Structures are given as structure tokens and as C-alpha cells.
């Protein structure tokens, strides 16, 4: 398990110049679950606290029912506004990712999403990137622990009438060209991100 491995890492001194928002949605209100997403988010939060010395006031952790669309977007915007030119900003998301109905861009799926999604969803990755790049942070790290297939473990679609991932463009995942931002993803637009069940992540 990751917990003892993370606990064994040397803890950095408190650093007020690192802000982080960590989200893990395993249980959705109306959509299929994402196994262990909440557990992975907690492990990531523990990791960045030890590795970067993030203080409790600078860490936002949202899991399951706490990660509603309004709350998630509000916390993201607040964190982006708080960041100064001396700060590093870290955003982690584990949960469903999906293409929009046209299949031309991708979204992160809040906990209270319904079975239909508008093309202009505010949770499009392009909008998330725009919010983060509006901050003054000197460095932005985005970790997307999700696939963008919009499918569940049994290969059914999480949204009705959503185009398959095969026509999702790479630009739907890639961030704008900005030297401040680095994005790590669990896979590309045609990949699946699966649970490692023996390890519970």
C-alpha cells in the first residue's frame, strides 16, 4: 500500500508558497462509481504535504459528496485568485473524465453530474486551464488521474448520447502553451485508466 511508503518519506519544512487542490470522486450521485478515486486522492494529498511542506490552510481536499460542481469550481477559482507570483499551484483530479457530446473536447465530471452534459460545460479542461493560467502562480502542476473515455468498467457510456473517445482530439486534453504549466495524465484520449485492485488504487 502507498500509505506506509508515503509516511516513510522525509517531511519537508512548512512552505506557505505551495497551494494544492486535491479531488477524488469514487461515488457519484447519479453515475457509476470510480473505484478507489477517493483513496488515491487522499494518498496524493499526504504525498504533497510531505514532499512540499504544504500547510493545512493551503490544501483543499474534496472527496465524493464534497466534490459537487459548485463547490469544486468555487474552490478552484479561489485557489487561483490566492496564488501569488511566488507560489506553486498543484491540482490533482481522480474521477470520471469524458468527451463532450461532439467529442471535440474533454471534461472533468463533478460528483453531482447528471446523465446528460451540455457542450458548453464549465468543467471543460480548456476552461479549467484558463482559470489556472489566470493566476499569478509561477508554476502550475496539473495531475489528471483519469481517462477521458466516458466509459465505465463494463464498457458502458457514463453519459447518454456522448460521442466515443476515438474522435476526441488531443487538443481537448493538452493545455495552452505556457511555460508555467505542466500536465500529467493517466492516459491520452484513446487510453483507459484502470484500477489497480490488489493495491486499492
C-alpha positions in Angstrom: 0.0 0.0 0.0 1.1 3.6 -0.6 0.3 4.8 2.9 3.4 3.4 4.7 5.6 4.3 1.8 4.4 8.0 1.9 4.7 8.0 5.7 8.3 6.9 5.4 9.3 9.8 3.2 11.2 12.7 4.8 8.8 15.5 5.7 9.7 19.0 4.3 9.5 22.1 6.4 6.3 24.0 6.2 6.1 26.1 3.0 3.5 28.7 2.6 4.2 29.2 -1.1 2.7 25.9 -2.3 -1.1 25.7 -2.8 -2.9 22.5 -3.7 -6.4 21.3 -4.6 -6.9 17.5 -4.5 -10.1 15.9 -5.7 -11.1 12.2 -5.7 -14.6 11.1 -6.7 -15.3 7.4 -6.2 -19.0 7.7 -5.5 -21.2 9.8 -7.9 -24.8 10.8 -7.2 -26.2 9.5 -10.5 -23.2 8.0 -12.4 -21.2 4.8 -12.0 -18.5 4.8 -9.4 -14.8 5.1 -10.0 -13.1 2.5 -7.8 -10.6 3.9 -5.2 -10.5 7.5 -6.6 -11.1 8.9 -3.2 -8.4 6.8 -1.7 -5.9 7.8 -4.4 -6.7 11.5 -3.7 -6.0 11.1 0.0 -2.7 9.4 -0.8 -1.8 12.2 -3.2 -2.7 14.8 -0.5 -0.5 13.0 2.0 2.4 12.9 -0.5 2.4 16.6 -1.4 2.1 17.6 2.2 5.3 15.6 3.0 7.2 16.4 -0.2 6.3 20.1 -0.5 5.5 21.1 3.1 2.0 22.3 2.2 0.3 23.8 5.2 -3.3 22.7 6.1 -4.5 26.2 5.2 -3.1 25.8 1.7 -4.5 22.4 1.0 -8.1 21.8 -0.3 -9.2 18.1 -0.3 -12.5 17.3 -1.8 -13.8 13.7 -2.0 -17.0 12.1 -3.0 -20.1 14.2 -2.0 -17.9 17.2 -1.1 -16.8 17.5 -4.8 -20.1 18.9 -6.2 -19.8 21.1 -9.2 -20.4 24.4 -7.4 -18.0 23.6 -4.6 -15.3 22.2 -6.9 -15.4 25.2 -9.2 -15.6 27.7 -6.3 -12.5 26.2 -4.6 -10.6 26.1 -7.9 -11.3 29.8 -8.6 -10.5 30.8 -5.0 -7.2 29.0 -5.1 -6.2 30.5 -8.4 -7.0 34.0 -7.1 -5.0 33.4 -3.9 -1.8 32.4 -5.8 0.9 35.0 -5.9 3.9 35.2 -8.2 6.0 33.4 -5.5 3.6 30.4 -5.4 3.5 26.9 -6.8 0.0 25.7 -7.6 -0.8 21.9 -7.7 -4.2 20.5 -8.9 -5.0 16.8 -8.7 -8.2 15.1 -10.0 -9.2 11.5 -9.8 -12.7 10.6 -11.1 -14.6 10.4 -14.4 -13.3 12.2 -17.4 -15.4 12.3 -20.6 -15.7 13.8 -24.0 -18.4 16.4 -24.6 -21.4 15.4 -26.8 -19.5 16.5 -30.0 -16.4 14.5 -28.9 -14.2 17.5 -29.7 -13.2 18.4 -26.1 -13.0 16.8 -22.7 -14.4 17.5 -19.3 -13.9 16.6 -15.7 -17.1 15.2 -14.2 -18.2 16.6 -10.8 -19.9 14.4 -8.2 -23.4 15.7 -8.8 -23.4 15.5 -12.6 -26.5 14.1 -14.3 -26.6 11.6 -17.1 -26.6 14.4 -19.7 -24.0 17.1 -20.2 -24.1 20.3 -22.2 -21.5 21.0 -24.8 -20.5 24.3 -23.0 -19.9 22.6 -19.7 -17.9 24.9 -17.3 -15.9 21.8 -16.5 -14.2 21.5 -19.9 -10.5 21.1 -19.4 -9.9 24.2 -21.6 -11.8 26.2 -19.0 -10.0 24.7 -16.1 -6.7 25.5 -17.7 -7.9 29.1 -18.4 -8.8 29.5 -14.7 -5.4 28.2 -13.6 -3.4 30.3 -16.0 -5.3 33.4 -14.9 -3.5 33.0 -11.6 -0.2 34.7 -10.9 1.4 31.4 -9.8 5.0 30.9 -11.0 4.5 27.2 -11.6 1.3 25.1 -12.1 1.2 21.3 -12.0 -2.0 19.5 -13.0 -2.3 15.8 -12.4 -5.3 14.1 -14.1 -5.7 10.6 -12.6 -8.4 9.7 -15.1 -9.1 8.5 -18.5 -11.2 10.6 -20.9 -13.2 7.7 -22.4 -16.5 8.5 -20.7 -16.9 4.7 -20.1 -17.2 2.5 -17.1 -15.5 -0.8 -16.2 -18.2 -2.7 -18.0 -17.6 -0.5 -21.2 -20.9 1.4 -21.0 -21.1 5.1 -21.5 -21.4 7.3 -18.4 -23.4 9.9 -20.3 -26.2 9.4 -22.8 -25.5 10.1 -26.5 -21.9 11.1 -25.9 -19.6 10.5 -28.8 -16.9 7.8 -28.3 -13.4 8.8 -27.2 -12.0 7.7 -30.6 -12.9 11.1 -32.1 -11.7 13.2 -29.2 -8.9 15.4 -30.3 -5.6 15.6 -28.4 -6.2 19.4 -28.1 -9.0 18.6 -25.7 -6.5 17.3 -23.1 -3.4 19.4 -23.9 -3.0 22.7 -22.1 -2.3 26.0 -23.8 1.4 26.6 -24.5 2.6 28.3 -21.3 5.9 27.6 -19.6 4.3 27.8 -16.2 2.0 24.8 -16.7 2.8 21.1 -16.7 0.1 18.5 -17.1 0.4 14.8 -16.3 -2.4 12.5 -17.3 -3.3 8.9 -16.6 -3.6 8.4 -20.4 -4.2 10.0 -23.7 -7.6 10.5 -25.4 -7.7 6.9 -26.6 -6.4 5.2 -23.4 -8.2 3.7 -20.4 -7.0 4.3 -16.8 -7.9 1.2 -14.8 -7.9 0.5 -11.1 -5.1 -1.5 -9.5 -7.4 -3.5 -7.3 -4.8 -5.5 -5.3 -3.4 -2.2 -4.1 -6.7 -0.4 -3.7 -5.8 2.5 -6.0 
